[in-house]
Amino acid sequence: MWGWQWTLPGLVSLLLPLALNAGQEDPVVWLERMAQSLHSHSYEGTFIFQRGDRIDTVKVVHSAENGGYRERLRTLTGSAREVIRSVDRVSALKGARVEADGGPGQQTAPHRPPAIAGMMLRASERYDLKSPGFDRIAGFPCYVLHAAARDDYRYSHKYCLHRDTGLPLSSELIDADGQLLERLVFTELAFLDVVFEEALTPRGCEARHIEVRAAEVPGDTEASHGQWYFEGLPPGFSPVIATERVFGPDSPPSLHFVLSDGLATVSVYVDANKDKADMFEGATRSGATHAFARPLAGNQLTVVGEVPRKTIERIASAARFRPGDSGETAPAR
């Protein structure tokens, strides 16, 4: 037997504050809190990631540093995989993400919109936002947020956001037919005041190191960013940041553009160092994530994001290159 008894008046008094708070909260404010949580709080925990019939368990250590973050992701099921990531302040604020990195990073990072999500969503109105109230995940109370897509250029999202920090304790992606594409749920979580360096040090020699940083000074990198632009993007999407992506100490940097509609983010990678014989064109899919690659102006262009295929292909077609020595635009096909 339980050591206590609930009476109906007691239950009503317990649940009533939650119902009132749910009605008073602005979903856009909670989205902004979620975006800020990525680079404002340090934590460690374990979460389960479901994609189709596959379920992975992942251990994460996340350290918020100077507005950016570092984190270590390690799979606990299936083949052993480990990713060490570093994202600078500007990239973190604008929602830069590393997609298709060949390790757990692609499918084991909770999705968050850029920090400008509220402004973009108010301007575009591409989602219907609502909340049925509060729930409880991993022992923590959390605010349930539904973002229903208004067209087929984006998926619908469901989150349960930690009441005190806005950190997503669970997230789901749902397609236009109402089918669940991906789900991520924390089973254990502890917020940290200090993250020791040892916790961010890889244990395996095959660990993948990924660095994302925005260009800090004018020069060749900034000039190359300016040579690329987009024309005819899907409704609601616009570029929010251009960064460099480095996949190892000896790897040359590649350009990385982030486009967003305020909630969904799409990465566009430009690799100018790829041999022409190795360039390719084609589409792939893994769960909710679609990718499309094609050569453009002597570069390998790759577009990746948790959006429908038509969105990825339209963004790839919208990419343009403006040579630095002339005003001509490279053909988009």
FIMILO-502484 format. One record per residue: residue in three letters; x, y, z of N, C-alpha, C, O, CB in turn. Coordinates in steps of 0.05 Angstrom, whole numbers, plus 5000, padded with zeros to 4 digits. Glycine has a CB too. Layout:
FIMILO-502484
ALAXYZXYZXYZXYZXYZ ...
This chain:
FIMILO-502484
MET501749765000500050005000501750255000504050255010498150005024 TRP500750464988502150714989502050835017500150775032500950914968 GLY504050985024504251105050502651355053502851495074507051155057 TRP501051435032499351675034496851635017496651455002501051925025 GLN495051815021492551815005492052094994492452295008490251725022 TRP491152104968490452354956487452394958485952204952491452374926 THR486552624965483752694965483252854940485052974929482852844990 LEU480752854930480053014906480753304909481953414891477152974900 PRO480053434931480853724934483853754933484853954923479753834960 GLY485353564945488253584944489353574916491153714909489553374961 LEU488253384900489153364872488553604856490153694840487953114859 VAL486153724860485353964846487254194853488054344835482554034852 SER487854224878489654444886492454404875493854604870489654474916 LEU493354154872495954104861496154164831498154274822496753814867 LEU494054084817494154114788493254384778494054464756492453904775 LEU491754534794490654784785492854984778492655114757488954904806 PRO494955024794497055214786498355144760499055324744499255214808 LEU498654884753499854814728498054894705498954994685500354514727 ALA495454854708493654934687493655234683493555324660490854834693 LEU493755384704493755674702496255764688496255944671493455804729 ASN498555654697501055734685501155674655502255824639503455604699 ALA500055434648500155364620498555564603499355624580498955084616 GLY496355664614494755854599496056134597495556284578492055884611 GLN497856194616498956464617501656474602502556694596499456544645 GLU502956254596505556254583505356294553503556194540507055994589 ASP507256444542507356494513509256274501511556264509508456784507 PRO508256114482509955904470512456014457514555884458508355754450 VAL512256254445514656374432516756424453519156394447513856624417 VAL515956524477517956564498519356304506521756304511516556694523 TRP517856084506519055834513520955744491523055614497516855624517 LEU520355794466522155734444524855884447526955774443520955794417 GLU524656134455527056294459528656194482531056194482526256594463 ARG527256104503528655984526530055724518532355674526526655924549 MET528755564501530055324491532555384476534655254479528055164474 ALA532455584458534755654442537055754460539355684455534055874421 GLN536455904480538456004498539655794516541955814524537356234515 SER538155584521539055374540541555234530543155134546536855174545 LEU541855214503544155074492546755194501548655044506543955084461 HIS546955454503549555584509549455724536551155894542550255774488 SER547455654553547255784579547555594602547955674625544655934581 HIS547355334597547255134619549054894612549154804589544455044624 SER550554804632552154564630550754334643549354364663554954614642 TYR551054094631549653864642550953614632552553614614546653874634 GLU550153394645550853124635548352954638546752994656553253004651 GLY548152754621545852584622545852364602547852324587543352754619 THR543652214601543351994583540652034569538652094582543451724597 PHE540651994543538052014529537751784509539751664501537752284515 ILE535251734502534651524483533751664457532151844457532351334493 PHE534851574435534151684409532851464392534051254387536651804395 GLN530451524382528951334365528751444337527751674334526251274377 ARG529551284318529151354290528251114275529750924272531851464277 GLY525651114267524550874255524450644276523550684298526050794230 ASP525550414267525650184285528150174302528449994319525449924269 ARG529950364298532550364312532350544337531350764336534850444294 ILE533450444359533550594384536450594394537550374397531550474405 ASP537550824399540250854410540150984437538451154442542051014391 THR541950904454542351034480544951184479547051074472542250834504 VAL544951444488547351614485547851754511546051854525546851814462 LYS550351774518551351924541552452194531553952194511553551774557 VAL551652414544552552674535553652834559552552824581550252834522 VAL555852974554556853174573557053434557558353444536559753094584 HIS555653634567555353894553556354114571555454154593552353944545 SER558254264560559454484576559054754562560054794540562554444580 ALA557454924574556955194564559355374570560155394594554355314575 GLU560555494550563055644554563055904537562955884512565555474547 ASN563156134550563256384536561056424515561556534493565956414522 GLY558756324521556556354502556356134481554256104468556656614489 GLY558555984478558555754460558355494477557355504499560955754442 TYR559355274465559255034481561254834470561954844447556454914482 ARG561954644487563354404479561754164490560554184511566354394490 GLU561853944476560453714486561753454476562953444455557553724479 ARG561353244492562252974485559852794484558352774503564352874505 LEU559452654461557252474457558452194454560352154439555652554432 ARG557252004468558351724467555951534467554251544485560151674491 THR555851354447553751154446554150934466556450854471553551044417 LEU551950844478552050624497550850374486550950164499550550704522 THR549750384462548650154448549750134420550750334409545550164447 GLY549649904409550649864382553649904380555049864400549350054363 SER554749964357557550014354558450254369556950454371558350044324 ALA560850244381561850464397562550704380564050684361564350374413 ARG561250934386561851174371562151404391560851414412559551234351 GLU563851594384564451814402564952064385566452054366566851754421 VAL563752284393564152544379564752754400563352784420561552614363 ILE566752914394567453154410566853394393568053424371570453144420 ARG565153574402564353804387564954064402564854074426561453794379 SER565654274386566154534397564754734379565254744354569254594399 VAL563054904390561555104375561855374388561355404412558555024372 ASP562755574373563355834385560755984390558555894383565155994366 ARG561056214403558756374413556856454391554456414393559756614428 VAL557956574370556256674348554756444335552356464330557856824328 SER556156224330554855994318552755874335550655794326556955784311 ALA553255864362551255754380548755934381546555834381552455724408 LEU549156194382546856384383545156364358542656384360547856664386 LYS546356324335544856314310543956034303542755994281546556424288 GLY544455834320543355574315544955394296543855214284540655604304 ALA547555444294549255274276549254994287549554954311552155394274 ARG548954804269549054524277550854374258551254454235546154404278 VAL551954144267553553974250551953734242551153574259556253894265 GLU551453714216549853494206551653294191553853364182547553594188 ALA550653054189551952854172554952834178556552824159551452914143 ASP555652814204558452814211559652534212561952504219558852954237 GLY558052334206559052064205559251934232560151704233561752074193 GLY558352064253558351944279555651994292553652054279560552054297 PRO555451974319552952014332552052294332549752354338553151924360 GLY553752484324552952764325550552834308548953004315555252934316 GLN550252694285548052754268545352694281543452844277548252604242 GLN545252474296542652384306542452384336540652254347542152114295 THR544252524350544152504379544352774392545052794416546352334389 ALA543752994378543753254390540853364390539653384369545653454375 PRO539853434414537053534415536753774396538453954396536353614443 HIS534653774381534253994362533454244376531654234394532153924341 ARG534654474370533854734381533854934359535554924341535854814404 PRO532055124360532055334340534255544346535355534368529355474338 PRO534955714328536855934334535656124354533256124359537656084308 ALA537356284367536456464388534656684377533256814393538856584401 ILE534556714351532756914339530056794332528556904316534057044315 ALA529456554343527056404335524556564339522856574321526856154352 GLY524256704362521756844367521157054346518957074336521956974394 MET523157214339522757424319522057304292520257404278525257594317 MET523457094284522956974258520156844257518856864236525056764252 LEU519356714278516756584278514556784277512456744264516456394302 ARG514857004292512757204291512557324263510357404254513357424312 ALA514857344249514757464223513757274202512357364183517557564215 SER514357024204513656834183510956694187509556634168515756624180 GLU510356644212507856504219507556244204505556184192505356674214 ARG509756084204509755824190508855594207508455374197512455774179 TYR508355644233507555444252505255544269505055784275509855354269 ASP503455364277501455414297502655314324503155074327498755274291 LEU502955494343504155434368502055404390500255574392506255644377 LYS502155194406500355164428501554984449503554844444497555054419 SER500454994473501354814495498954704510497254854518503254974514 PRO498954434514496854314531497454334560495754254577496454034523 GLY499854424568500454454596503254344603505054374587498354304613 PHE503454224627506054124636505953824638503853694639506654244664 ASP508353704637508753424640511253374657512153554671509053284612 ARG512253134657514553064674516252864658515352654649513652944701 ILE518852934655520752764641523352744658524252944668521452884613 ALA524352494661526852444676526652564704528752644716529252564661 GLY524252574715523952684742523652984744523353084766526252594759 PHE523653124721523553414721520853504709519953394689525853534705 PRO519553704720517253824708518053974682520154104681515754014727 CYS516353944661517054074636514554174622512354074625518553874618 TYR514954384606512854524592512554394564514454384549513554824589 VAL510154294558509654164533508954374511507254544515507253964536 LEU510354354489510054554467509654404441511354244433512454744466 HIS507554474427506954364401507254584380506154804384504154234399 ALA508754524359509054714336508154564311509654414300511954814334 ALA505654614302504554474279505154634254504554864251501454444282 ALA506454494234507254624209504754694193502754544192509054444193 ARG504754934180502555024164502754954135500855004119502155314167 ASP505054834126505354754099507254504098508154424119506554974081 ASP507754404075509354154073512254204067513754034058508253984051 TYR513254454073516054514071517554464097519954494099516454804062 ARG516054384118517354344144515754134159513454074153517354614160 TYR517054024180515753824197514453974221515054204227517753614207 SER512653824234511553924260513453824282514753624280508653824265 HIS513453974304515253924327513653904353511654044356517454134329 LYS514653734370513553724398515853714417517853564413511653474402 TYR515753874438517853884458516653874486514253934490519454144455 CYS518353784504517653824533520153954545522253834547517053544548 LEU519854214553522054384560522254414590520354474604521754664547 HIS524654364601525154374629524154644641524754854630528154344635 ARG522554624661521154864671522955084679522355324675519454784695 ASP525355024691527055234701529055334681529855564682528555124725 THR529855174661532055254643531155274614532455404598534355064645 GLY528955134606528155124579529554904562528954884539528655394566 LEU531254754575532654534561530554324552528954244568534754404579 PRO530654244526528754034517529453764529531453644524528854014487 LEU527653664546527953394557526853184539527652954541526453384584 SER525153264520524253084499523653254474522953484476521852914507 SER524053124451523353264426522453054406523452834405525753424415 GLU520553134389519452964368519153114342518653354342516752844377 LEU519552974320519053074293516852914280516952664281521653074276 ILE514853044269512552914258512053014230512053254225510052964276 ASP511552824211511152904183508252994178506553004196511852674165 ALA507753074152505153184145502852984148500553064151505253284117 ASP503552724149501452514153501052434182499552254188502252264137 GLY502452584200502152524228503952294238503552204261499352464234 GLN505852204221507551984229509952084245511252284237508451824205 LEU510651954267512952024282515451944267515751704260512851884310 LEU517252134262519752084248522052034267523651844263520352314229 GLU522252194287524452174307523452254334521652424337526852344298 ARG524652134354524052204382526552194399528152004396521752024394 LEU527052394415529252394434528152454462526652644466531452614426 VAL528952284481527952314509530152264528531552064527525552114514 PHE530652464546532552424568531452234588529052254596533252704581 THR533152054598532451874620533851954645532851894667533051584613 GLU536152084643537652184666538752454659539652494636539851984674 LEU538852634678539852904673540753034699539353014719537853084658 ALA543153154698544153304721545453554711547153554693546253134738 PHE544653784722545854044715548454074730548554004754543854274720 LEU550454194717553154214729553954504732553454674715555154064711 ASP555254564754556554824758559254834744560055044733556854894788 VAL560654614744563354594732563554344716562554134725565554604754 VAL564654364692565254124676568254094674569654264663563954144648 PHE569353884686572253844685573153744657571653614643573053634707 GLU575553824650576653764624576553464618576153374596579453864621 GLU577053304639577053014636574452914624574452714609577752874662 ALA572253034632569552944623569152994593567452864581567453084639 LEU570753184582570553244553572753114537572953164513570553544549 THR574352954549576552824536575652554525574552394539578952784555 PRO576152504499575252244487576752014499579152034507575652254457 ARG575351784500576651544511577751364489579651214493574651384528 GLY576551384465577351214443579051364423578651604419574951094429 CYS580851224410582651364391581151434365582151584349585051184384 GLU578751314361577251364336575151584340573451624323575851104327 ALA575351724362573451944367573552154346575752224336573952074395 ARG571252264338571152464317571052734329569452794347568752414298 HIS572852914320572953194330571753384310572553374286575953274337 ILE569953544319568553734301568554004313567954044337565653644294 GLU569354204297569354484307567754654288568154644263572254584310 VAL566054824299564455014283565055284294564655334318561354944284 ARG565955474277566555744286565855944265566155894241569555764294 ALA564956174274564356394255567056534250568756554267562256584267 ALA567256644226569656804219569757044237567757184239569656884189 GLU572057094249572257314269573557564257573057784267573957224292 VAL575057544235576457774224575957794194575557584181579457764230 PRO576058034182575758054154578057924140580257894151575558354145 GLY577657834115579857704101578757514080576457544071581657554120 ASP580357324072579557134051577056984058575356934040581856944044 THR576856894083574556734091571956894088569956804077574856634119 GLU571957144098569657314097568957374067566557384060570057574112 ALA570957414051570457474023569157234009567457263992573057544008 SER570056984016568956754004566056714013564356613997570556504010 HIS565456784038562656774047560956954029558756874021562356864077 GLY561957194023560357384008559957303979558157413966561757644009 GLN561457123969561157033942558756843939557856793916563656893932 TRP557756733961555456553960552956693970553056843990556056303977 TYR550756633957548156743966545956563956546456363943547757033955 PHE543456623964541156443958538956603945538456833953540156303983 GLU537656493925535556623910533256423906533756213894536656733883 GLY530856493914528556313911528356093932527755863926528756183884 LEU528956163957528855973979525955893985524056033978530156084005 PRO525555663999522855584007521655804026523155944039522855314021 PRO518955824026517656034043518556024072518555804084514656004041 GLY519356254082520056264111522956224117523856304138518456074126 PHE524456104099527256044104529056274096528656404075528155784090 SER531056334112533056534105535656474119535656334139532056824114 PRO537956564108540556514120540856664147539956894149542856594101 VAL541956534167542356664193545256684201545956844218540856514214 ILE546956514189549856534196551556384175550556194163550256414224 ALA553956474172556056334157558356274175559356454189556956504131 THR559256024176561355944193563455774178563155724154560255784217 GLU565555694192567355494182566955234197566155234220570355594186 ARG567355014183567154754195569754604192570854594170564754584182 VAL570754504214573354354214572854084227571854064249575554514229 PHE573553874212573153604222575653464233575753224235572053434200 GLY577653624240580053514251582353714249582153904233580853254237 PRO584453674265586653864266588153894239589254104234588653784286 ASP588053694222589453704196587553744173588453744150590953444192 SER584953784179583053814157582754114149582554284167580253704165 PRO582554174124582154454115579254534122577454364122582654494085 PRO578754784128576054874134574254874110575154924087576155154147 SER571754824114569654844094567655054103567255104127568254574088 LEU566355184083564255384090561755234099561055024089563655564067 HIS560355354118557955244130555955464134556355644150558555094157 PHE553755454119551555644121549255514136548655284132550655754094 VAL548055664154545655574168543255744158543255984160545955594198 LEU541155604149538655734142536555644161536655414171537855664112 SER534555814167532555744187529955874180529856084167533455824215 ASP527755754189525155884188524255974215521956044220523055684176 GLY526155964234525556034262525355794280525555824304523056194263 LEU524955554268524855314284526555094271528354984284521955214287 ALA526055034246527654834231530254974222530255214215526154724207 THR532454824223534954934213536054744191535754504193537054964235 VAL537254854170538454704148541254794145541855034144536754744122 SER543154614142545954674138546654644109545854454095547654484155 VAL548154834099549254824071552254834073553455024083548155064054 TYR553554614064556454594065557654634038556654524018557254314077 VAL559754784036561154834011564054744014565654854030561055144003 ASP564754534000567454424002568954483976568454373955567354114006 ALA570854673978572354763955574854593951576354623931573155053957 ASN575454413969577954253968577553973958579353813957579154243996 LYS575153913949574553643940575453603911575153783894571553583942 ASP576753383905577653323878575253293860573153173867579353063878 LYS575453403835573153403817572253113811569853073806573953543791 ALA574052933811573352653805571652533827570152333822575852483801 ASP571752653851570252543873567552693877566052613895571852563899 MET567052893862564553043865562152873855562552703837564653313849 PHE559852913866557552753860555052913863555053133874557552493877 GLU552852793853550152913856548252693864548252483852549253063830 GLY546552753883544552553892543352623918544252803932545852283893 ALA541352473926539852513951539952263968540052043958536952583945 THR539952303994539852094014537952164036537252404039542652024025 ARG537151964052535352014074536051834097536751604092532451984066 SER535851934121536051774146534051884166534452084178539051784157 GLY531851734169529751834186528552094176527652114153530751864215 ALA528552294194527452554186529552724171528852934160526552704210 THR532052634170534152794158534452734128534852504121536752744173 HIS534252934112534752914083537253064076538053264089532353024067 ALA538652954056541053084046541053084015540052894003543652944056 PHE542153294003542353303974545053433968545753643979539953463962 ALA546453313949549153423942549253463912547953313896551353223951 ARG550753663903551253713875553653893872554354053889548753843862 PRO555153863849557354043844556254323836554154343823559153933821 LEU557654533844556854803836559254983836560655013856554654913856 ALA559755103813562055283809564655173819566255313831561455543824 GLY565154913813567654783821567754703850569854623859569854973815 ASN565554723864565454643892563454413896561654383879564654883910 GLN563754263917561854063925559854193944560654263966563153803937 LEU557354213936555254333953553654103966552653923952553454523936 THR553254113992551653914006549654054024550454224040553453714022 VAL547153984022545054104039543853884056542953674046542854244021 VAL543653934082542753734101540953864122541454084132545153594116 GLY538753734128536953834149534653654156533953474140535954104140 GLU533453704179531153544187528653684177527053794192531053514218 VAL528353674150526153794136525453604113527053424106526754084125 PRO523153634100522453454077524453484054525853674052519653524067 ARG524453274037526353274015525853513996527853623986525953013999 LYS523353583991522853803972524154063982525054233966519853853969 THR524354094009525554334020528554334015529754544008524954354050 ILE529854104020532654074016533454133986535354273980533653804024 GLU531954013968532554043940532154333930533554433913530853853923 ARG530054463941529654743933531854923944532655103930526854843944 ILE532854873968535055023978537554983962539055173957535554964008 ALA538054733954540354673937540154823911542154923901540654373932 SER537754833900537454983874537655283878538155423858534754903862 ALA537155373902537255663907540055773911540456013911535555733931 ALA542055593915544755683920545955813895545655703873546555453930 ARG547356033899548656173877551556243885552156293908547056433869 PHE553256253865556056343869556656573852556256573827557956103864 ARG557756783864558557023849561557043849562857103869557357283863 PRO562856993826565757013824566857273834565557483829566756953796 GLY569057273847570157523858571257713837571357953843572357453877 ASP571857613814573057793793571157903774571858063756575157643778 SER568557823776566557923758563857933771563557823793566457763732 GLY561958053758559358073769557557843760555157843765558058333762 GLU558657643745557057433735556357233757557857203776558457293712 THR554157103754553256903773553656623761552856573738550456943782 ALA554756443776555156173766552356043763550556083778556856003785 PRO552055873742549455743738548755563761550455443773549555583712 ALA546155553767545255393790544755103784543754953801542655513801 ARG545355013761544854733755547454603744547454373737542554713735 
